[in-house]
Amino acid sequence: MCRSLHDPLNFVRIVLCYGGFSCFTRLMDHLGALRARIAHLAATGNGPVCIEGMTILSTEHPTEPLGSINEPVFALVAQGAKRVVVGEHVFDFRAGKYLSVTVDLPVTSQITQATRTEPYLVFGLPLEPALITALLMEAGPVLARPRSGPAIAVSDADDDLIDAVVRLLRLVDRPRDFAVLAPGVRREIHWRLLNGPQASLVREIGLIQGPLAVTTHAIEWLKAHFNEVIRIDDLADAVGVSVSSLNRHFRATTAMSPLQYQKQLRLQRARIELMTSPHDVAAVGHSVGYDSPSQFSREYRRMFGIPPGQDAAHRRTASVTTEQTR
């Protein structure tokens, strides 16, 4: 957002988008307050800091593309920029934008803009299906446009949403107030998400039935059997739908098939295990379900661009170097 302000035409467009200069000024004030709160709270530790279920991060370093499984989350960027890739879908978000993920989703993410003077600053809050269900029941139907694509989206955050996050972070310094007031602010954040540009995506988390519910049940089953040989028929039976419905809903939500998802789970788990066992590549491959070491190495290289042994050594070296430069 900040870079675009150097272009006068972009500046005018942004001001008009946010309802005039006074609304835009208020938004920027709240964004500045958000940066200050994240920087203050992140100073208590290195790497991501978890506070009362929330996660905040301040980092001065861009990163290489890293694979992970994103759990359902709302993430708001206060400064810097990040790129998230799901299949063939690319999502870029920077200061003033937020990302929502509504199922456990294999992603490749990369911090693309971070410096010592302007570190990457982000706030994360897990999305709560039970809370969304309660809000839907209390408020009745939420008006939302039909959506397509995977269960992830990036949108501009409005002033009310940023203000709610700032108020939640301010409560951290007042534990007695936090215990009483924080649940209400979390509820407000979920409500604003339900009434914002991602309403159709977020509301699906609170629905007992529907494509997202089918996919969520399938993902839980896959996570429990990720290192086993599975049959799609067995997965469909466990979820209670036909194979065709399973494949259709699963691909629409995750941008991949169930078997491709299982492979992502295996390889992501293997990459984590290799950090602690870098010299036993075959054993790590076997532990995540690969009987053939050559197949494991081949698929690992196809996903991460480097053989597993070399990747583990490279990441361990990079980790040590980062620690030494702090």
C-alpha positions as CSV (number, residue, x, y, z in Angstrom):
1,M,0.0,0.0,0.0
2,C,2.7,2.5,1.0
3,R,4.7,2.2,-2.2
4,S,1.6,2.9,-4.3
5,L,1.2,6.3,-2.5
6,H,4.2,7.7,-4.4
7,D,2.1,7.6,-7.6
8,P,-0.4,10.5,-7.5
9,L,-3.0,8.6,-9.6
10,N,-2.8,5.6,-7.3
11,F,-3.1,7.9,-4.3
12,V,-6.3,9.4,-5.7
13,R,-7.7,5.9,-6.4
14,I,-6.9,4.7,-2.9
15,V,-8.5,7.8,-1.3
16,L,-11.7,7.3,-3.3
17,C,-11.7,3.6,-2.6
18,Y,-11.7,4.2,1.1
19,G,-14.5,6.8,1.1
20,G,-12.6,10.0,1.0
21,F,-9.6,11.6,2.6
22,S,-10.8,11.5,6.2
23,C,-11.6,7.8,6.0
24,F,-8.3,7.1,4.4
25,T,-6.5,9.1,7.0
26,R,-8.2,7.2,9.8
27,L,-7.3,3.9,8.1
28,M,-3.6,4.9,7.9
29,D,-3.7,6.0,11.5
30,H,-5.0,2.5,12.6
31,L,-2.4,0.8,10.3
32,G,0.3,2.8,12.0
33,A,-1.0,1.8,15.4
34,L,-1.1,-1.9,14.3
35,R,2.6,-1.6,13.2
36,A,3.5,-0.2,16.6
37,R,1.7,-2.9,18.5
38,I,3.2,-5.8,16.5
39,A,6.7,-4.3,16.7
40,H,6.3,-3.9,20.5
41,L,5.0,-7.4,21.2
42,A,7.3,-9.1,18.7
43,A,10.3,-7.6,20.5
44,T,9.8,-10.2,23.3
45,G,11.3,-13.1,21.2
46,N,12.9,-14.3,18.0
47,G,10.6,-15.6,15.2
48,P,6.8,-15.9,15.5
49,V,5.5,-15.0,19.0
50,C,2.3,-16.8,20.2
51,I,0.2,-14.8,22.6
52,E,-3.2,-16.1,23.8
53,G,-3.8,-18.0,20.7
54,M,-2.7,-15.2,18.4
55,T,0.5,-15.1,16.4
56,I,2.6,-12.1,15.6
57,L,5.8,-11.9,13.5
58,S,8.4,-9.3,12.8
59,T,11.3,-10.1,10.5
60,E,13.9,-8.1,8.7
61,H,14.7,-10.8,6.1
62,P,12.9,-11.9,3.0
63,T,12.7,-15.7,2.7
64,E,13.0,-18.4,0.1
65,P,9.7,-20.1,-0.9
66,L,8.8,-22.5,1.9
67,G,6.1,-25.2,1.9
68,S,3.8,-25.6,4.9
69,I,0.2,-26.6,5.8
70,N,-1.8,-23.5,6.6
71,E,-4.5,-24.1,9.1
72,P,-7.7,-22.0,9.0
73,V,-6.5,-18.5,9.8
74,F,-7.0,-14.8,9.4
75,A,-3.7,-12.9,8.8
76,L,-3.4,-9.1,8.5
77,V,-0.2,-7.5,7.2
78,A,0.9,-4.3,8.8
79,Q,4.1,-3.8,6.9
80,G,6.1,-5.5,4.1
81,A,4.7,-8.1,1.7
82,K,4.3,-11.9,1.3
83,R,3.4,-14.3,-1.6
84,V,1.4,-17.4,-1.1
85,V,1.0,-20.1,-3.8
86,V,-1.7,-22.8,-3.9
87,G,-1.4,-25.0,-7.0
88,E,-1.5,-22.5,-9.9
89,H,-3.1,-19.7,-7.8
90,V,-0.8,-16.9,-6.6
91,F,-1.8,-14.5,-3.8
92,D,0.2,-11.4,-3.0
93,F,-0.6,-9.4,0.1
94,R,1.0,-6.4,1.7
95,A,0.3,-3.7,4.2
96,G,-3.4,-3.1,4.7
97,K,-4.4,-6.4,3.2
98,Y,-5.6,-9.6,4.9
99,L,-5.6,-13.3,4.0
100,S,-8.1,-15.9,5.0
101,V,-7.6,-19.7,4.8
102,T,-10.5,-21.9,5.7
103,V,-9.2,-25.4,5.5
104,D,-5.8,-27.1,6.2
105,L,-4.2,-26.0,2.9
106,P,-0.8,-27.0,1.6
107,V,0.8,-23.7,0.4
108,T,4.2,-22.4,-0.6
109,S,4.8,-19.0,1.0
110,Q,7.6,-16.4,0.7
111,I,8.2,-13.1,2.5
112,T,9.0,-10.8,-0.4
113,Q,9.5,-7.5,1.2
114,A,11.3,-7.0,4.5
115,T,14.2,-4.8,5.6
116,R,15.9,-3.7,8.8
117,T,14.2,-0.3,8.7
118,E,10.8,-1.6,7.5
119,P,10.4,-5.2,8.7
120,Y,7.6,-7.5,7.6
121,L,4.9,-7.3,10.3
122,V,1.9,-9.6,10.5
123,F,-0.9,-10.6,12.9
124,G,-2.5,-14.0,12.7
125,L,-5.7,-15.3,14.4
126,P,-7.1,-18.8,14.1
127,L,-10.6,-18.9,12.6
128,E,-13.1,-20.5,14.9
129,P,-15.8,-22.6,13.2
130,A,-18.0,-22.7,16.3
131,L,-18.0,-19.0,16.6
132,I,-18.8,-18.5,13.0
133,T,-21.7,-21.0,13.3
134,A,-23.0,-19.1,16.3
135,L,-22.8,-15.8,14.5
136,L,-24.7,-17.2,11.5
137,M,-27.4,-18.6,13.8
138,E,-27.8,-15.3,15.6
139,A,-27.7,-13.0,12.6
140,G,-29.5,-15.1,10.0
141,P,-28.4,-15.5,6.4
142,V,-25.3,-13.4,5.4
143,L,-25.4,-11.8,2.0
144,A,-22.4,-13.1,0.1
145,R,-21.6,-13.4,-3.5
146,P,-21.0,-16.9,-4.9
147,R,-17.3,-17.8,-5.1
148,S,-15.0,-20.2,-6.9
149,G,-11.4,-21.2,-6.4
150,P,-9.5,-22.7,-3.4
151,A,-10.3,-21.9,0.2
152,I,-8.0,-18.9,0.4
153,A,-8.5,-15.2,-0.4
154,V,-6.7,-11.9,-0.1
155,S,-8.7,-8.6,0.3
156,D,-8.2,-5.0,1.5
157,A,-8.9,-4.5,5.2
158,D,-11.2,-1.7,6.1
159,D,-10.8,0.7,9.0
160,D,-13.2,-1.2,11.3
161,L,-11.4,-4.5,10.9
162,I,-7.9,-3.0,11.5
163,D,-9.3,-1.1,14.5
164,A,-10.6,-4.3,16.1
165,V,-7.2,-6.0,15.7
166,V,-5.4,-3.1,17.3
167,R,-7.8,-3.1,20.2
168,L,-7.3,-6.8,20.7
169,L,-3.5,-6.4,20.7
170,R,-3.7,-3.5,23.2
171,L,-5.5,-5.7,25.7
172,V,-2.4,-8.0,25.8
173,D,-0.7,-5.5,28.2
174,R,-3.7,-5.7,30.5
175,P,-4.2,-9.3,31.5
176,R,-7.4,-8.7,33.6
177,D,-9.0,-6.7,30.8
178,F,-7.9,-9.3,28.3
179,A,-9.6,-12.2,30.1
180,V,-13.0,-10.3,30.0
181,L,-12.9,-8.2,26.9
182,A,-10.8,-10.2,24.4
183,P,-13.6,-12.8,23.6
184,G,-15.8,-10.0,22.5
185,V,-13.2,-8.5,20.2
186,R,-12.4,-11.9,18.7
187,R,-16.1,-12.2,18.1
188,E,-16.2,-8.8,16.4
189,I,-13.3,-9.7,14.1
190,H,-15.1,-12.8,13.0
191,W,-18.3,-10.8,12.4
192,R,-16.5,-8.2,10.3
193,L,-15.0,-11.0,8.2
194,L,-18.5,-12.4,7.7
195,N,-19.6,-9.1,6.4
196,G,-16.6,-8.2,4.4
197,P,-15.4,-9.0,0.9
198,Q,-14.6,-12.6,1.9
199,A,-18.0,-13.3,3.4
200,S,-18.8,-16.2,1.1
201,L,-15.5,-17.9,2.0
202,V,-15.6,-17.4,5.7
203,R,-19.3,-18.4,6.2
204,E,-18.5,-21.8,4.8
205,I,-16.5,-22.6,7.9
206,G,-19.6,-22.4,10.0
207,L,-21.8,-24.6,7.8
208,I,-22.3,-28.2,8.9
209,Q,-22.9,-29.3,5.3
210,G,-21.5,-28.2,1.9
211,P,-18.3,-28.5,-0.1
212,L,-16.1,-27.1,2.6
213,A,-17.5,-29.5,5.2
214,V,-16.9,-32.4,2.9
215,T,-13.3,-31.3,2.2
216,T,-12.6,-30.7,5.9
217,H,-13.7,-34.2,6.8
218,A,-11.7,-35.7,4.0
219,I,-8.6,-33.7,5.1
220,E,-8.9,-35.0,8.7
221,W,-9.0,-38.6,7.4
222,L,-6.0,-38.0,5.1
223,K,-4.0,-36.5,8.0
224,A,-4.7,-39.6,10.1
225,H,-3.7,-42.0,7.2
226,F,-1.1,-39.8,5.3
227,N,1.6,-42.5,5.5
228,E,-0.6,-45.4,4.3
229,V,-1.6,-46.6,0.9
230,I,-5.2,-45.3,0.5
231,R,-8.1,-46.0,-1.9
232,I,-10.3,-43.1,-2.9
233,D,-13.3,-45.4,-2.4
234,D,-12.3,-45.8,1.2
235,L,-11.9,-42.0,1.7
236,A,-15.3,-41.4,0.0
237,D,-17.0,-44.0,2.3
238,A,-15.4,-42.4,5.4
239,V,-16.7,-39.0,4.4
240,G,-20.1,-40.2,3.3
241,V,-20.2,-39.0,-0.3
242,S,-19.7,-40.5,-3.7
243,V,-16.2,-40.6,-5.3
244,S,-17.2,-38.1,-8.0
245,S,-18.6,-35.6,-5.4
246,L,-15.5,-36.0,-3.2
247,N,-13.2,-35.3,-6.1
248,R,-15.2,-32.3,-7.3
249,H,-15.5,-30.7,-3.8
250,F,-12.0,-31.5,-2.8
251,R,-10.4,-30.0,-6.0
252,A,-12.6,-26.9,-5.8
253,T,-11.5,-26.2,-2.2
254,T,-7.9,-27.1,-2.3
255,A,-6.9,-26.9,-6.0
256,M,-5.7,-30.4,-6.0
257,S,-6.9,-34.0,-5.8
258,P,-7.0,-36.0,-2.5
259,L,-4.0,-38.1,-3.6
260,Q,-2.0,-35.0,-4.5
261,Y,-3.0,-33.6,-1.1
262,Q,-1.7,-36.7,0.6
263,K,1.6,-36.4,-1.3
264,Q,1.9,-32.8,-0.1
265,L,1.3,-34.0,3.5
266,R,4.0,-36.7,3.2
267,L,6.6,-34.4,1.7
268,Q,5.9,-31.5,4.1
269,R,6.2,-33.9,7.0
270,A,9.4,-35.4,5.6
271,R,11.0,-31.9,5.2
272,I,10.3,-31.2,8.9
273,E,11.8,-34.6,10.0
274,L,14.9,-34.1,7.8
275,M,15.8,-31.0,10.0
276,T,16.4,-33.4,12.9
277,S,17.6,-36.5,10.8
278,P,19.4,-35.1,7.8
279,H,21.7,-38.1,7.3
280,D,19.0,-40.8,7.2
281,V,17.0,-39.8,4.1
282,A,15.7,-43.3,3.4
283,A,14.4,-43.8,6.9
284,V,12.6,-40.4,6.8
285,G,11.1,-41.3,3.4
286,H,9.9,-44.7,4.8
287,S,8.4,-43.0,7.9
288,V,6.1,-40.8,5.7
289,G,5.0,-43.7,3.5
290,Y,7.6,-44.2,0.8
291,D,8.8,-47.8,0.3
292,S,11.1,-46.7,-2.5
293,P,14.0,-44.3,-1.6
294,S,14.4,-43.3,-5.3
295,Q,10.7,-42.4,-5.6
296,F,10.9,-40.4,-2.4
297,S,13.9,-38.4,-3.6
298,R,12.4,-37.9,-7.1
299,E,9.1,-36.6,-5.7
300,Y,10.8,-34.5,-3.1
301,R,13.1,-32.9,-5.7
302,R,10.1,-32.2,-8.0
303,M,8.3,-30.4,-5.1
304,F,11.2,-28.5,-3.5
305,G,13.6,-28.2,-6.4
306,I,16.5,-30.0,-4.6
307,P,17.2,-33.5,-3.3
308,P,16.2,-34.2,0.3
309,G,19.7,-34.6,1.7
310,Q,21.0,-31.4,0.1
311,D,17.8,-29.5,1.1
312,A,18.2,-30.5,4.8
313,A,21.9,-29.4,4.8
314,H,21.1,-26.1,3.1
315,R,18.3,-25.3,5.5
316,R,20.3,-26.2,8.6
317,T,23.2,-24.0,7.3
318,A,20.7,-21.1,6.6
319,S,19.2,-21.5,10.1
320,V,22.6,-21.2,11.8
321,T,23.6,-18.2,9.6
322,T,20.3,-16.4,10.5
323,E,20.8,-17.0,14.2
324,Q,24.4,-15.7,14.0
325,T,23.3,-12.5,12.3
326,R,20.7,-11.6,14.9
